[in-house]
Amino acid sequence: MNKPAPQTAGPQAQPARATPPPRTIDSQTLFGNASQVLIAHQGETYKLQITRQGKLILTK
C-alpha cells in the first residue's frame, strides 16, 4: 500500500500590515476662495468642484 505524500503548507501568510488612517483635509483648506480645484492623479487631471448646494462633484 502506498502512503499518501505528506502535505506541505502553502506560502507563509504575511502578517497584515496596519493601514494608516485616511487623511482628513478641511474643504476650506483645500479650496480656499475658489469653487474648484484640479487634482493630478496618475497622469490624469480631475476637477473637484463645489456646487451651488454645497455638494462636491469629482469629474475627469
PDB file of N, CA, C and O in Angstrom:
ATOM      1  N   MET A   1       0.826  -1.177   0.000  1.00  0.00           N
ATOM      2  CA  MET A   1       0.000   0.000   0.000  1.00  0.00           C
ATOM      3  C   MET A   1       0.872   1.243   0.000  1.00  0.00           C
ATOM      4  O   MET A   1       1.864   1.325   0.724  1.00  0.00           O
ATOM      5  N   ASN A   2       0.486   2.207  -0.825  1.00  0.00           N
ATOM      6  CA  ASN A   2       1.234   3.453  -0.871  1.00  0.00           C
ATOM      7  C   ASN A   2       0.718   4.423   0.169  1.00  0.00           C
ATOM      8  O   ASN A   2      -0.489   4.580   0.352  1.00  0.00           O
ATOM      9  N   LYS A   3       1.650   5.071   0.848  1.00  0.00           N
ATOM     10  CA  LYS A   3       1.274   6.091   1.811  1.00  0.00           C
ATOM     11  C   LYS A   3       1.084   7.418   1.069  1.00  0.00           C
ATOM     12  O   LYS A   3       1.852   7.730   0.159  1.00  0.00           O
ATOM     13  N   PRO A   4       0.090   8.184   1.442  1.00  0.00           N
ATOM     14  CA  PRO A   4      -0.064   9.486   0.783  1.00  0.00           C
ATOM     15  C   PRO A   4       1.122  10.379   1.120  1.00  0.00           C
ATOM     16  O   PRO A   4       1.660  10.337   2.227  1.00  0.00           O
ATOM     17  N   ALA A   5       1.518  11.188   0.139  1.00  0.00           N
ATOM     18  CA  ALA A   5       2.630  12.110   0.351  1.00  0.00           C
ATOM     19  C   ALA A   5       2.230  13.132   1.400  1.00  0.00           C
ATOM     20  O   ALA A   5       1.090  13.594   1.423  1.00  0.00           O
ATOM     21  N   PRO A   6       3.164  13.482   2.263  1.00  0.00           N
ATOM     22  CA  PRO A   6       2.828  14.493   3.274  1.00  0.00           C
ATOM     23  C   PRO A   6       2.517  15.818   2.587  1.00  0.00           C
ATOM     24  O   PRO A   6       3.182  16.205   1.626  1.00  0.00           O
ATOM     25  N   GLN A   7       1.513  16.494   3.084  1.00  0.00           N
ATOM     26  CA  GLN A   7       1.131  17.781   2.519  1.00  0.00           C
ATOM     27  C   GLN A   7       1.997  18.862   3.128  1.00  0.00           C
ATOM     28  O   GLN A   7       2.245  18.888   4.334  1.00  0.00           O
ATOM     29  N   THR A   8       2.448  19.753   2.263  1.00  0.00           N
ATOM     30  CA  THR A   8       3.237  20.862   2.766  1.00  0.00           C
ATOM     31  C   THR A   8       2.352  22.087   2.826  1.00  0.00           C
ATOM     32  O   THR A   8       1.423  22.250   2.035  1.00  0.00           O
ATOM     33  N   ALA A   9       2.653  22.918   3.754  1.00  0.00           N
ATOM     34  CA  ALA A   9       1.884  24.156   3.894  1.00  0.00           C
ATOM     35  C   ALA A   9       2.205  25.062   2.713  1.00  0.00           C
ATOM     36  O   ALA A   9       3.315  25.036   2.181  1.00  0.00           O
ATOM     37  N   GLY A  10       1.230  25.860   2.313  1.00  0.00           N
ATOM     38  CA  GLY A  10       1.424  26.816   1.223  1.00  0.00           C
ATOM     39  C   GLY A  10       2.365  27.919   1.670  1.00  0.00           C
ATOM     40  O   GLY A  10       2.962  27.848   2.744  1.00  0.00           O
ATOM     41  N   PRO A  11       2.489  28.932   0.838  1.00  0.00           N
ATOM     42  CA  PRO A  11       3.369  30.047   1.217  1.00  0.00           C
ATOM     43  C   PRO A  11       2.963  30.613   2.568  1.00  0.00           C
ATOM     44  O   PRO A  11       1.784  30.679   2.916  1.00  0.00           O
ATOM     45  N   GLN A  12       3.957  31.009   3.295  1.00  0.00           N
ATOM     46  CA  GLN A  12       3.681  31.568   4.612  1.00  0.00           C
ATOM     47  C   GLN A  12       2.860  32.840   4.475  1.00  0.00           C
ATOM     48  O   GLN A  12       3.190  33.723   3.683  1.00  0.00           O
ATOM     49  N   ALA A  13       1.813  32.923   5.235  1.00  0.00           N
ATOM     50  CA  ALA A  13       0.974  34.125   5.214  1.00  0.00           C
ATOM     51  C   ALA A  13       1.738  35.271   5.864  1.00  0.00           C
ATOM     52  O   ALA A  13       2.311  35.124   6.944  1.00  0.00           O
ATOM     53  N   GLN A  14       1.733  36.398   5.194  1.00  0.00           N
ATOM     54  CA  GLN A  14       2.377  37.577   5.747  1.00  0.00           C
ATOM     55  C   GLN A  14       1.427  38.214   6.751  1.00  0.00           C
ATOM     56  O   GLN A  14       0.215  38.239   6.535  1.00  0.00           O
ATOM     57  N   PRO A  15       1.967  38.724   7.838  1.00  0.00           N
ATOM     58  CA  PRO A  15       1.079  39.398   8.795  1.00  0.00           C
ATOM     59  C   PRO A  15       0.470  40.632   8.131  1.00  0.00           C
ATOM     60  O   PRO A  15       1.122  41.308   7.335  1.00  0.00           O
ATOM     61  N   ALA A  16      -0.761  40.908   8.461  1.00  0.00           N
ATOM     62  CA  ALA A  16      -1.453  42.065   7.879  1.00  0.00           C
ATOM     63  C   ALA A  16      -0.737  43.335   8.299  1.00  0.00           C
ATOM     64  O   ALA A  16      -0.411  43.531   9.470  1.00  0.00           O
ATOM     65  N   ARG A  17      -0.499  44.197   7.313  1.00  0.00           N
ATOM     66  CA  ARG A  17       0.122  45.482   7.624  1.00  0.00           C
ATOM     67  C   ARG A  17      -0.957  46.449   8.053  1.00  0.00           C
ATOM     68  O   ARG A  17      -2.049  46.488   7.486  1.00  0.00           O
ATOM     69  N   ALA A  18      -0.636  47.210   9.044  1.00  0.00           N
ATOM     70  CA  ALA A  18      -1.590  48.200   9.530  1.00  0.00           C
ATOM     71  C   ALA A  18      -1.722  49.295   8.486  1.00  0.00           C
ATOM     72  O   ALA A  18      -0.725  49.876   8.057  1.00  0.00           O
ATOM     73  N   THR A  19      -2.935  49.571   8.083  1.00  0.00           N
ATOM     74  CA  THR A  19      -3.188  50.633   7.122  1.00  0.00           C
ATOM     75  C   THR A  19      -3.345  51.938   7.881  1.00  0.00           C
ATOM     76  O   THR A  19      -4.130  52.022   8.826  1.00  0.00           O
ATOM     77  N   PRO A  20      -2.594  52.962   7.466  1.00  0.00           N
ATOM     78  CA  PRO A  20      -2.740  54.230   8.181  1.00  0.00           C
ATOM     79  C   PRO A  20      -4.135  54.800   7.948  1.00  0.00           C
ATOM     80  O   PRO A  20      -4.735  54.564   6.900  1.00  0.00           O
ATOM     81  N   PRO A  21      -4.641  55.534   8.903  1.00  0.00           N
ATOM     82  CA  PRO A  21      -5.977  56.107   8.729  1.00  0.00           C
ATOM     83  C   PRO A  21      -5.960  57.130   7.596  1.00  0.00           C
ATOM     84  O   PRO A  21      -4.919  57.729   7.327  1.00  0.00           O
ATOM     85  N   PRO A  22      -7.097  57.342   6.927  1.00  0.00           N
ATOM     86  CA  PRO A  22      -7.124  58.323   5.846  1.00  0.00           C
ATOM     87  C   PRO A  22      -6.875  59.733   6.380  1.00  0.00           C
ATOM     88  O   PRO A  22      -7.244  60.068   7.506  1.00  0.00           O
ATOM     89  N   ARG A  23      -6.241  60.543   5.541  1.00  0.00           N
ATOM     90  CA  ARG A  23      -6.007  61.937   5.929  1.00  0.00           C
ATOM     91  C   ARG A  23      -7.301  62.700   5.806  1.00  0.00           C
ATOM     92  O   ARG A  23      -8.088  62.453   4.892  1.00  0.00           O
ATOM     93  N   THR A  24      -7.529  63.622   6.715  1.00  0.00           N
ATOM     94  CA  THR A  24      -8.695  64.499   6.657  1.00  0.00           C
ATOM     95  C   THR A  24      -8.209  65.904   6.349  1.00  0.00           C
ATOM     96  O   THR A  24      -7.390  66.464   7.078  1.00  0.00           O
ATOM     97  N   ILE A  25      -8.727  66.472   5.253  1.00  0.00           N
ATOM     98  CA  ILE A  25      -8.379  67.826   4.857  1.00  0.00           C
ATOM     99  C   ILE A  25      -9.664  68.629   4.803  1.00  0.00           C
ATOM    100  O   ILE A  25     -10.588  68.269   4.073  1.00  0.00           O
ATOM    101  N   ASP A  26      -9.735  69.694   5.554  1.00  0.00           N
ATOM    102  CA  ASP A  26     -10.919  70.539   5.557  1.00  0.00           C
ATOM    103  C   ASP A  26     -11.100  71.153   4.178  1.00  0.00           C
ATOM    104  O   ASP A  26     -10.129  71.604   3.570  1.00  0.00           O
ATOM    105  N   SER A  27     -12.322  71.176   3.678  1.00  0.00           N
ATOM    106  CA  SER A  27     -12.570  71.692   2.331  1.00  0.00           C
ATOM    107  C   SER A  27     -12.167  73.154   2.196  1.00  0.00           C
ATOM    108  O   SER A  27     -11.733  73.568   1.120  1.00  0.00           O
ATOM    109  N   GLN A  28     -12.295  73.940   3.244  1.00  0.00           N
ATOM    110  CA  GLN A  28     -11.877  75.339   3.185  1.00  0.00           C
ATOM    111  C   GLN A  28     -10.367  75.437   2.953  1.00  0.00           C
ATOM    112  O   GLN A  28      -9.896  76.312   2.227  1.00  0.00           O
ATOM    113  N   THR A  29      -9.627  74.537   3.572  1.00  0.00           N
ATOM    114  CA  THR A  29      -8.185  74.490   3.352  1.00  0.00           C
ATOM    115  C   THR A  29      -7.875  74.072   1.921  1.00  0.00           C
ATOM    116  O   THR A  29      -6.962  74.613   1.296  1.00  0.00           O
ATOM    117  N   LEU A  30      -8.618  73.128   1.411  1.00  0.00           N
ATOM    118  CA  LEU A  30      -8.389  72.620   0.060  1.00  0.00           C
ATOM    119  C   LEU A  30      -8.775  73.639  -1.010  1.00  0.00           C
ATOM    120  O   LEU A  30      -8.025  73.846  -1.964  1.00  0.00           O
ATOM    121  N   PHE A  31      -9.925  74.268  -0.864  1.00  0.00           N
ATOM    122  CA  PHE A  31     -10.442  75.168  -1.887  1.00  0.00           C
ATOM    123  C   PHE A  31     -10.031  76.630  -1.690  1.00  0.00           C
ATOM    124  O   PHE A  31      -9.889  77.360  -2.671  1.00  0.00           O
ATOM    125  N   GLY A  32      -9.838  77.068  -0.452  1.00  0.00           N
ATOM    126  CA  GLY A  32      -9.586  78.481  -0.213  1.00  0.00           C
ATOM    127  C   GLY A  32     -10.804  79.270  -0.671  1.00  0.00           C
ATOM    128  O   GLY A  32     -11.926  78.951  -0.277  1.00  0.00           O
ATOM    129  N   ASN A  33     -10.602  80.297  -1.497  1.00  0.00           N
ATOM    130  CA  ASN A  33     -11.714  81.101  -2.018  1.00  0.00           C
ATOM    131  C   ASN A  33     -12.253  80.574  -3.346  1.00  0.00           C
ATOM    132  O   ASN A  33     -13.234  81.108  -3.864  1.00  0.00           O
ATOM    133  N   ALA A  34     -11.640  79.551  -3.898  1.00  0.00           N
ATOM    134  CA  ALA A  34     -12.052  79.001  -5.194  1.00  0.00           C
ATOM    135  C   ALA A  34     -13.226  78.039  -5.024  1.00  0.00           C
ATOM    136  O   ALA A  34     -13.485  77.543  -3.928  1.00  0.00           O
ATOM    137  N   SER A  35     -13.922  77.786  -6.117  1.00  0.00           N
ATOM    138  CA  SER A  35     -15.017  76.819  -6.069  1.00  0.00           C
ATOM    139  C   SER A  35     -14.631  75.504  -6.745  1.00  0.00           C
ATOM    140  O   SER A  35     -15.423  74.562  -6.782  1.00  0.00           O
ATOM    141  N   GLN A  36     -13.414  75.448  -7.279  1.00  0.00           N
ATOM    142  CA  GLN A  36     -12.937  74.204  -7.859  1.00  0.00           C
ATOM    143  C   GLN A  36     -11.424  74.088  -7.716  1.00  0.00           C
ATOM    144  O   GLN A  36     -10.709  75.088  -7.650  1.00  0.00           O
ATOM    145  N   VAL A  37     -10.954  72.837  -7.669  1.00  0.00           N
ATOM    146  CA  VAL A  37      -9.520  72.547  -7.652  1.00  0.00           C
ATOM    147  C   VAL A  37      -9.264  71.446  -8.664  1.00  0.00           C
ATOM    148  O   VAL A  37     -10.131  70.615  -8.931  1.00  0.00           O
ATOM    149  N   LEU A  38      -8.063  71.451  -9.223  1.00  0.00           N
ATOM    150  CA  LEU A  38      -7.657  70.397 -10.142  1.00  0.00           C
ATOM    151  C   LEU A  38      -6.745  69.443  -9.394  1.00  0.00           C
ATOM    152  O   LEU A  38      -5.877  69.862  -8.628  1.00  0.00           O
ATOM    153  N   ILE A  39      -6.955  68.150  -9.627  1.00  0.00           N
ATOM    154  CA  ILE A  39      -6.176  67.114  -8.949  1.00  0.00           C
ATOM    155  C   ILE A  39      -5.484  66.286 -10.022  1.00  0.00           C
ATOM    156  O   ILE A  39      -6.143  65.702 -10.881  1.00  0.00           O
ATOM    157  N   ALA A  40      -4.153  66.234  -9.974  1.00  0.00           N
ATOM    158  CA  ALA A  40      -3.380  65.403 -10.896  1.00  0.00           C
ATOM    159  C   ALA A  40      -3.217  64.028 -10.254  1.00  0.00           C
ATOM    160  O   ALA A  40      -2.747  63.909  -9.122  1.00  0.00           O
ATOM    161  N   HIS A  41      -3.617  62.984 -11.001  1.00  0.00           N
ATOM    162  CA  HIS A  41      -3.542  61.618 -10.471  1.00  0.00           C
ATOM    163  C   HIS A  41      -3.177  60.670 -11.604  1.00  0.00           C
ATOM    164  O   HIS A  41      -3.935  60.512 -12.561  1.00  0.00           O
ATOM    165  N   GLN A  42      -2.021  60.044 -11.492  1.00  0.00           N
ATOM    166  CA  GLN A  42      -1.539  59.054 -12.458  1.00  0.00           C
ATOM    167  C   GLN A  42      -1.639  59.554 -13.899  1.00  0.00           C
ATOM    168  O   GLN A  42      -2.128  58.847 -14.780  1.00  0.00           O
ATOM    169  N   GLY A  43      -1.175  60.767 -14.122  1.00  0.00           N
ATOM    170  CA  GLY A  43      -1.147  61.324 -15.465  1.00  0.00           C
ATOM    171  C   GLY A  43      -2.475  61.873 -15.949  1.00  0.00           C
ATOM    172  O   GLY A  43      -2.561  62.328 -17.089  1.00  0.00           O
ATOM    173  N   GLU A  44      -3.493  61.849 -15.141  1.00  0.00           N
ATOM    174  CA  GLU A  44      -4.817  62.368 -15.492  1.00  0.00           C
ATOM    175  C   GLU A  44      -5.125  63.566 -14.598  1.00  0.00           C
ATOM    176  O   GLU A  44      -4.614  63.668 -13.483  1.00  0.00           O
ATOM    177  N   THR A  45      -5.960  64.463 -15.097  1.00  0.00           N
ATOM    178  CA  THR A  45      -6.378  65.617 -14.307  1.00  0.00           C
ATOM    179  C   THR A  45      -7.861  65.499 -14.001  1.00  0.00           C
ATOM    180  O   THR A  45      -8.672  65.281 -14.902  1.00  0.00           O
ATOM    181  N   TYR A  46      -8.211  65.640 -12.749  1.00  0.00           N
ATOM    182  CA  TYR A  46      -9.587  65.580 -12.283  1.00  0.00           C
ATOM    183  C   TYR A  46      -9.967  66.945 -11.729  1.00  0.00           C
ATOM    184  O   TYR A  46      -9.118  67.677 -11.220  1.00  0.00           O
ATOM    185  N   LYS A  47     -11.237  67.279 -11.831  1.00  0.00           N
ATOM    186  CA  LYS A  47     -11.732  68.543 -11.297  1.00  0.00           C
ATOM    187  C   LYS A  47     -12.681  68.237 -10.137  1.00  0.00           C
ATOM    188  O   LYS A  47     -13.646  67.488 -10.290  1.00  0.00           O
ATOM    189  N   LEU A  48     -12.395  68.820  -8.995  1.00  0.00           N
ATOM    190  CA  LEU A  48     -13.264  68.714  -7.829  1.00  0.00           C
ATOM    191  C   LEU A  48     -13.902  70.077  -7.641  1.00  0.00           C
ATOM    192  O   LEU A  48     -13.203  71.078  -7.483  1.00  0.00           O
ATOM    193  N   GLN A  49     -15.225  70.121  -7.659  1.00  0.00           N
ATOM    194  CA  GLN A  49     -15.895  71.415  -7.550  1.00  0.00           C
ATOM    195  C   GLN A  49     -16.999  71.387  -6.517  1.00  0.00           C
ATOM    196  O   GLN A  49     -17.572  70.341  -6.212  1.00  0.00           O
ATOM    197  N   ILE A  50     -17.283  72.572  -5.985  1.00  0.00           N
ATOM    198  CA  ILE A  50     -18.363  72.746  -5.029  1.00  0.00           C
ATOM    199  C   ILE A  50     -19.576  73.252  -5.814  1.00  0.00           C
ATOM    200  O   ILE A  50     -19.475  74.227  -6.559  1.00  0.00           O
ATOM    201  N   THR A  51     -20.715  72.591  -5.646  1.00  0.00           N
ATOM    202  CA  THR A  51     -21.934  73.018  -6.333  1.00  0.00           C
ATOM    203  C   THR A  51     -22.579  74.173  -5.578  1.00  0.00           C
ATOM    204  O   THR A  51     -22.156  74.528  -4.478  1.00  0.00           O
ATOM    205  N   ARG A  52     -23.607  74.751  -6.184  1.00  0.00           N
ATOM    206  CA  ARG A  52     -24.350  75.842  -5.514  1.00  0.00           C
ATOM    207  C   ARG A  52     -25.010  75.367  -4.227  1.00  0.00           C
ATOM    208  O   ARG A  52     -25.241  76.151  -3.306  1.00  0.00           O
ATOM    209  N   GLN A  53     -25.312  74.066  -4.176  1.00  0.00           N
ATOM    210  CA  GLN A  53     -25.940  73.499  -2.974  1.00  0.00           C
ATOM    211  C   GLN A  53     -24.902  73.083  -1.930  1.00  0.00           C
ATOM    212  O   GLN A  53     -25.257  72.569  -0.869  1.00  0.00           O
ATOM    213  N   GLY A  54     -23.615  73.307  -2.234  1.00  0.00           N
ATOM    214  CA  GLY A  54     -22.570  72.970  -1.264  1.00  0.00           C
ATOM    215  C   GLY A  54     -22.096  71.539  -1.333  1.00  0.00           C
ATOM    216  O   GLY A  54     -21.360  71.087  -0.456  1.00  0.00           O
ATOM    217  N   LYS A  55     -22.504  70.814  -2.364  1.00  0.00           N
ATOM    218  CA  LYS A  55     -22.057  69.414  -2.539  1.00  0.00           C
ATOM    219  C   LYS A  55     -20.753  69.415  -3.321  1.00  0.00           C
ATOM    220  O   LYS A  55     -20.387  70.414  -3.940  1.00  0.00           O
ATOM    221  N   LEU A  56     -20.052  68.277  -3.288  1.00  0.00           N
ATOM    222  CA  LEU A  56     -18.812  68.128  -4.042  1.00  0.00           C
ATOM    223  C   LEU A  56     -19.026  67.195  -5.234  1.00  0.00           C
ATOM    224  O   LEU A  56     -19.692  66.165  -5.119  1.00  0.00           O
ATOM    225  N   ILE A  57     -18.451  67.571  -6.377  1.00  0.00           N
ATOM    226  CA  ILE A  57     -18.511  66.742  -7.573  1.00  0.00           C
ATOM    227  C   ILE A  57     -17.094  66.575  -8.089  1.00  0.00           C
ATOM    228  O   ILE A  57     -16.365  67.552  -8.252  1.00  0.00           O
ATOM    229  N   LEU A  58     -16.698  65.304  -8.352  1.00  0.00           N
ATOM    230  CA  LEU A  58     -15.403  65.000  -8.919  1.00  0.00           C
ATOM    231  C   LEU A  58     -15.613  64.503 -10.341  1.00  0.00           C
ATOM    232  O   LEU A  58     -16.333  63.528 -10.556  1.00  0.00           O
ATOM    233  N   THR A  59     -14.989  65.167 -11.320  1.00  0.00           N
ATOM    234  CA  THR A  59     -15.118  64.753 -12.721  1.00  0.00           C
ATOM    235  C   THR A  59     -13.736  64.621 -13.332  1.00  0.00           C
ATOM    236  O   THR A  59     -12.764  65.213 -12.862  1.00  0.00           O
ATOM    237  N   LYS A  60     -13.677  63.836 -14.385  1.00  0.00           N
ATOM    238  CA  LYS A  60     -12.427  63.605 -15.099  1.00  0.00           C
ATOM    239  C   LYS A  60     -12.361  64.543 -16.279  1.00  0.00           C
ATOM    240  O   LYS A  60     -11.385  64.524 -17.029  1.00  0.00           O
TER     241      LYS A  60
END
